[in-house]
Amino acid sequence: MVKYGLDYTRCRWILPLLLGIGVIFGIIALAGRGWLESQTLPYVHQASLWESCRRPEQGGNWNCESLMGYAWGRAAAATYLVGFLLLVICFALAIIAFAIDTLRFNFIRGIGGLLFVAAVFSIMGLVIYPVKFSTEIEMTGVNMFSWAYGFGWTTAIMEICLGFFFCCLPNYEDQILGNVKPTYFYSSP
């Protein structure tokens, strides 16, 4: 944003937009049924953050069991949900911060710190889930952690990367606000 001379007024909404995309990815991860799926035919196992479903045979009915009956299931769901709620709070704060004409850079650094806390909670939930699921739930056939689980990791990675951007942005306050005289690298012949 600074190095290539992009105008601050045109680029000020890029970071809140990326946070919004992270929120959408988090919603997909929370609502998706593809945290764990059977990889090969017959597809007999499918799980989300909230429940684990089995099908005894191809074309049969799915039998679902709630993961909230397990302590680790509640812990995984709670930590990922706390991380997601912190991400939503950061999204709201970023919209407020970038909507104000006089940007408060210390406020932006605080959003970056809160994003790191959100990433820690999200990663805790994303690590608890596969470790405990694979040891405590009986799995048959070949299973894989699938697309919704991948959206959860994408959200966590976005939280970390955007945390760095929000924390480093105040270092370039003068360049962003246009308070620095441009330097030209031109030598006369």
N, C-alpha and C positions, 0 to 999 in steps of 0.2 A: 504494500500500500504506500509506503514511504519512498522506497528506493526508485520506483519507476515514475514518480511524480503524479500518481493518481490523486485526483481532488478528493479531499476528505468528505465533502458534502455528497459526492456521488457514491462513495464506498462505505459510508457509515453504517449501512444496514446489512453488510455482508455477514458480520459476526452474529447478529441476532437471527438472520436467516439460517445460518448454519446450526444455531441452537434449535431453531424450529424444526429443522430436518432431523436433528437428534431426538427431539421429542416425538416426532412421528415414528422414527425407528423404535423408540422405547415402547410406544403404544403397540406397534406390531409385535414386538417381543412379548409383551405382557398378554396380549390377546391371542397370539398364535398357538396353534396346536402342534407345531413342528419342532418342539425342543428335542425330542428323540423319536426316530421313526425306524421301522424295519427297512433294511436296505434291499433285501431280495424277496422274491415271491416265495411263499404267500405272505402278504403284508399282515403281520399279526400283532404288531405293537406300535402304539403312537402315544406320545406323552406331551403335555404342556407343563408350564410352571405350576399349574394348579392340580392336575390329575393325570393318571396313567390309565390308558385304555388298551385292552387286549381283545383280539378276535380269535376264537378257537379254530376257525376254518375260513377259507376263501368264500366270501359272500355271506358269512354269518353276521350276527349282531355284535356290536362292540360292547364289552363289559368294562365300565369305568370305575376306578377307585380314586378317591380324593387323596392327594398327597399332604393335605392339611392334617391328616391323622398322625403323621410322623413329625417329630420335633425338627428334624433337619429340613423337612418340606416347608414348615412354617418359617424356619430361619432363612432359608433360601429366598422364599417369597417376600419376607419382610425386608431383608437387606436390599434386594433388588428394587422393591417398591420404594424404600426410603431414598435410594439413589435416584430413582426416576422422579420422585417428588422434588428433590433438591434441584434436579435438572429443570423442571417446570418453573420453580422459583427463580432460578438463574435466567431463564428465558424471559420471564416477566420483568425482572430487574434490568436486563439488558435492553429491553424495549423502552423502559423508563429512562435509563441512562443515555441512550442514543437519541431519544426524542427531545431532550433538553438541549437548547441552543449552546449553552456553555457547558461543555462536557467536563464532568468531574472525574479525573483520572484515578484518584484513590478509590472511588466507588467502583470503577471498572476492575481495579486490582482485587478488590474484595470479591467480585463476581468470579474472578479466576480462581481464587482460593476456595470458594464454595464449590466450584466445578471439580476441583481435585478431591474434595470430600465426597462429592457425589460419585466420582469414579471409584473411590475406595469401596463405598457401599455396594455399587453395582458389581465390581469385580468379586467382592466377597460372596454375593449371591450366585454369580456365575461359576465360582469354583466349588462352593458347597454342593450345588445341584448335581453335577456329573459324578463327583467323588462318592457321595452318599447314595445316589440313585443306582449306580452300577454295583454297589456292594450290598444294598438292602432290597432291591427289587429284582425278582427273578426275570431274566431276559432269555428268550429263546431265539435262535437264528442269529443272523448278522444284523446288528443295529448300528445306527449312526446318529450323532447329534446333528440336527438338521437346520433348516433355514431360520426358524424363529430364534433358536439359540445363537445363530450367527448374527441376527439383528441385535440381540442383546450385547454381544461383544462389539459390534460396530458402534453401538451407543456408548459403551464404556471407552472405546478408543477415541471417539469424538469428544467425550468429556475431557479426557486428558489433553488432547491437542488444542481444543478451544481454551482450556485452562491456561496453557502456555501463552496463547495469543492474548488472552485478556490480561495476564500478568505482565507481559512484555510490552503491551501497547503504551503504557504510561512513559516508558523510556524514550519514546519518540514524540512526546507531547508538543515540543516546539515545531518539529517538522510537520506534524499533522495539522496544527493550527496555523501554519504559515508564518511563524515568527522568525524563521531563519532565512538569512539572505542566501540566495542560490550561489553556488560556487561553479564557475565555468572553467573547464580544463581546455584552454585555448592558448596556444602560443603563437605569437606573431612571427611571420617569416623573416 
